[in-house]
Amino acid sequence: MFPVLALAALSAWTGAAQPRTSAIPPISGKKAYRLPLPPYQTFCWFSADRGRWPGDGNRVLPWFGRTSPGNLLDSRPNPSTAKPGDHAMFALFHLKDGNFMAVLPVAAPDSLAWLKLERDGTFLVEAGSLGTSPAKPQAVLAVTATDKDIYRACSAVWNKALSLPFIKGRTLPREKKIYPEPFKYLGWCSWEQYKKNISSKLLEETAKKLEASPSPSGGCWWTTDSRPRKGFSWSVSNPGRTDSPGAGSP
């Protein structure tokens, strides 16, 4: 299965090879372009759960599918979420020749670009302003990278995108960005694990498990639960000590 192959590739990753990259241009007068795909065996569709497009950038999930991609839209692989969304920000295909192909839509400052999965299994690249004015034409709608190593393919597709004239200098690879101090630690969020099925008992039990965890940095460094329901916010900063800096308690 795709997840197993992805994990297996982790131990063999190097940055030495040169992945094959390409750009997908727009078609004059159309906002959609059919994504040209080599034969593939499995794919990973990075989108929010159904009904959250286009405001789904806050939480994008990986959905795994096979060679009948339309079936993915009717599935519910995670019972704590809705069905997979048909719009995506990224896609990864495990090709039948053993290579991995990463696909990343790109957009100019005054437009949006995204991937679309049709019910018949067709993959599209789409672009537009999602407003009343048409988006200005751009030379590239998406970029692709193919490599036998899954991580090189992902790295290459982002490097290709960042080299485009209308993107270059506007952002940086994640490893070169400076993030706030909490991002240096391991973390846990109640919403990502339990969604709406949360209780004080679950929070307390989770805190105890995290404090006892043998994971790097002596366990989980911080946890959050800041829902309006109780206004409760707390953190676990070190094994054996639980701080409650927020307004409430379990």
GIRAMO-V631736 format. One line per field, one symbol per residue. ss: DSSP state (~ for helix, > for strand, _ for the rest). psi: psi as a letter, one per 40 degrees, with the letter a starting at -180 (. if undefined). burial: # if it has 24 or more other ideal C-beta (glycine too) atoms within 12 Angstrom, else .. A space follows every 10 residues. Layout:
ss: ???
psi: ???
burial: ???
This chain:
ss: _~~~~~~~~~ _________> >>>>______ _>>>_____> >>>>>>>_>_ __________ >>>>>___~~ ~~~~______ ___>__>>_> >>>>>____> >>>>>_____ _>>>>>>___ __>>>>>>__ __________ _>>>>>>__~ ~~~~~~~~~~ ~~________ ___~~~____ ~~~~__>>>~ ~~~~_____~ ~~~~~~~~~~ ~____~~~__ _>>>______ ____>>>>__ >>>_______
psi: iddddddddd eehiedigih iiihiihhei eihhhhhihi diihhgiiii eehefeedgh ihhhiaegdd dddeigdhee iaiiieiiei ihhhieeeih hhhhiiiidf iiiiihhide ehhihiiief aeiiiiiidh diiihhiehd dddddddddd deeidedhee iiideeihii ddeeiiihhd dddebegiid dddddddddd deheiiffah diiigfidde fhhiihdihe hhigeaeai.
burial: .#..##..#. ........## ####.#.... ###.#.#..# #########. ..##.#...# #####...#. .##....... ########## #####...## ########.. #######... #.######.. .......#.# ########## ########## ##.#.##... .......... ....#.#### ..#....#.. ..#..##..# #.......## #####..... .######... .#........
